[in-house]
Amino acid sequence: MPANRALPFIIATVFIDMLGVGLIWPILPQLVAKLSGQALGNTAVIYGILMSGYAAVLFICSPAIGMLSDRFGRRPILLICMAGLGLNYIILATAPNLVWLLASRLVAGMFSATISTANAYI
């Protein structure tokens, strides 16, 4: 794909990735309170675990996503990551309990490692 046609795809990919991160921050505390049955002020520890789990998986998977993009190409890896994020949002929307919510955040961390791949693609 020529560079001038690839740039909108890359910008859209990073935008969708960052939009998902930005949208979950204000929603997650209320979701944790609803699923845990606790008051909003008592869910800070659970919220912290969810957010730090996301960051830890993102930190661990970023080099792996980068190596996979070097081996199989940037575009297929970016498309797979976008499909994985779509799966994450489905799990997040239908999470019946905190375990599923944690699984959703870990999946999000695994597939959100697209920024370094997008930068390499550009």
N, C-alpha and C positions, 0 to 999 in steps of 0.2 A: 504494500500500500504506500503510495507516495506520501511524503511528509506533510504536505498541505492537506491531504484528505485524512490523515491519521490524527492530526491534532484535535479536531472536534471530538473524536471518539475518546481520546485520552482525557480531555477536559471533562467530558460527560462522566467518564468512569470515576475520576477523582471527586467530582461534584456529588455524585450519588453516594460514594463512600463517606464523604464528610457530612453530607446531609443526614445520613443514617446515624452517625455519631452525634451530631448536633440535636437531632430530634429525640434521641433516647434519654439524654440527660435530664430534661425537665419531666419526662413521663415516668421514668423508672422509680423514683421514690414513692409515688402514689401506687404504682403497680406492686411494688414490694409490700407496702402497707396492706393492700387488698389481699394479696396472696398469703401473707403471713398472719393476718388477723390482728396485728399489733397497731398501736397508734403510730402516726407518721414520725414522731420524734424518737420512737424506739427502734426504728428500722435502719438507723445509720450504720450499724455494724454490718448488717446484711448488704446494704447498698455498697459499702466499702469493699466487701468481699467480691461482689459482682464486678465492680469497676476495676479492682486490682487484678482479678482473674482475667478480665478482658485484656488489660495492659500486659500482663505476663505472657499470655498466649500470643498476643501481637508481637511482643519482643522476641519470643522463641521462634515464631513462624516466619518472621520477615526474612531472615537469611535463607530459609528453606524455599520460600516463594521466589526469592531472587535467583537461587540456583536452578529451580525448575524453569523459570523464565529464560535463563541462559541456555538451558538444554532443549526445551520444547518450543521456544518462541514466546515473545511477550504477549502478543494478542491472544493466543489460546489460553494462557494463564490468566490474563485479565478477564476474559469471558467466563472462565470457570469460577473465578473469585466472585464475579457479579452474580452468577447463578447460586453460589454458596451463600452470598448475602441475602438473596431472595428467599432461600430456604430458611435462613436465620430469622427473617422477618415473619415468616409463616409460623415458625416455632414460637417466636416471641408473642405473636398475636393470640395464639391458642394455648399458651402455657397454663396448665391447670394448677401447678404448684411451683414452689421455689426451686426444686430440682430441675424442672424443665426450663425455668428462667435462667438458672446458672448454665445449663447446657447451651441455651441460646446465646448467652454472652460469650461463652468459650468458642462456639462456632463463629460468632461475629469477629472475635479476635483473630481466629485462624484465617478467615477470608478477607480481613480488612488490611492486610499487609500489601496493599496494591500501590501505595504511593511511591515506594522505591522502584518498583517495576515500571510504573508510569513515567517516572523521571528517566529511567534507563531507556525507555521506548522513545522518548522525545530526543 
